[in-house]
Amino acid sequence: MDLLFNPSSVAVAGVSFSEENLGQNIVSNLINLGLKGEILCFGKREGYIFGHRIRTSLEDIPRGIDVAVLLVPAKAVLETVSAFVRKGANRFVVETSGFSELSDESLRIRRLGIHPLFPTPEAAVRVLIHTYTLKSEGVSVH
């Protein structure tokens, strides 16, 4: 659990250049709240967001990702999780609509040995943001 709340690397899949994009907001929050580790961005279009390269291929996922935040359509969750699992990732925050505890996608992901939390994955994002806020204020979080 420590790497979930104190990661040295976070990947955010589903980043775009739109100001309303949740992926962009998460990257911004990670930077502003003082994540000391690496932030990797994945999206449909190449470019840079807040100085971080947006990769377009899941083949570019490096080994050693502590947490992957997925903001992709429900139909792409299994493929995206599988790509990260192949590179050794096993901690995920999945924020997507059309994804439920009993969906086919959820059952396929469970077969990979990953157990999604429902019904509100956005709560996990709030916990991560709260944790980084506390850390940036000098509060030890373990």
Backbone hydrogen bonds, N-H to C=O, Kabsch-Sander energy under -0.5 kcal/mol:
donor,donor_aa,acceptor,acceptor_aa,energy
4,L,1,M,-0.8
5,F,1,M,-1.6
6,N,2,D,-2.3
10,V,38,E,-2.7
11,A,67,V,-2.7
12,V,40,L,-3.0
13,A,11,A,-0.5
13,A,69,V,-3.0
14,G,42,F,-2.4
15,V,42,F,-2.8
21,N,18,S,-1.7
23,G,14,G,-0.5
25,N,21,N,-1.8
26,I,22,L,-2.5
27,V,23,G,-2.3
28,S,24,Q,-2.4
29,N,25,N,-2.6
30,L,26,I,-2.7
31,I,27,V,-2.1
32,N,28,S,-3.1
33,L,29,N,-2.5
34,G,31,I,-1.5
35,L,30,L,-2.7
38,E,8,S,-2.3
40,L,10,V,-2.7
41,C,53,R,-1.0
42,F,12,V,-2.5
43,G,55,R,-2.6
47,G,54,I,-0.8
49,I,52,H,-2.7
52,H,49,I,-2.0
54,I,47,G,-3.4
55,R,41,C,-2.8
55,R,53,R,-0.7
60,D,57,S,-1.8
61,I,58,L,-1.4
64,G,87,K,-0.9
66,D,9,S,-1.0
67,V,9,S,-1.5
68,A,91,R,-2.5
69,V,11,A,-3.5
69,V,67,V,-0.5
70,L,68,A,-0.6
70,L,93,V,-3.2
71,L,13,A,-2.8
71,L,69,V,-0.6
74,A,97,S,-0.8
76,A,73,P,-2.2
77,V,73,P,-0.6
77,V,74,A,-1.2
78,L,74,A,-0.5
80,T,76,A,-2.2
81,V,77,V,-3.3
82,S,78,L,-2.8
83,A,79,E,-2.0
84,F,80,T,-1.9
85,V,81,V,-2.9
86,R,82,S,-2.4
87,K,83,A,-0.7
87,K,84,F,-0.7
88,G,85,V,-2.2
89,A,84,F,-2.4
93,V,68,A,-2.4
95,E,70,L,-3.0
95,E,93,V,-0.6
96,T,94,V,-0.6
99,F,96,T,-0.5
100,S,98,G,-0.5
103,S,100,S,-1.4
107,L,103,S,-2.2
108,R,104,D,-2.4
109,I,105,E,-2.2
110,R,106,S,-2.3
111,R,107,L,-1.5
112,L,108,R,-0.6
112,L,109,I,-1.1
113,G,110,R,-1.8
114,I,109,I,-1.5
123,A,120,T,-1.6
124,A,121,P,-1.0
125,V,121,P,-1.2
126,R,122,E,-2.2
127,V,123,A,-2.3
128,L,124,A,-2.4
129,I,125,V,-2.6
130,H,126,R,-2.8
131,T,127,V,-2.7
132,Y,128,L,-2.4
133,T,129,I,-2.2
134,L,130,H,-2.6
135,K,131,T,-2.5
136,S,132,Y,-2.5
137,E,133,T,-1.2
138,G,135,K,-1.7
139,V,134,L,-2.8
142,H,140,S,-0.5
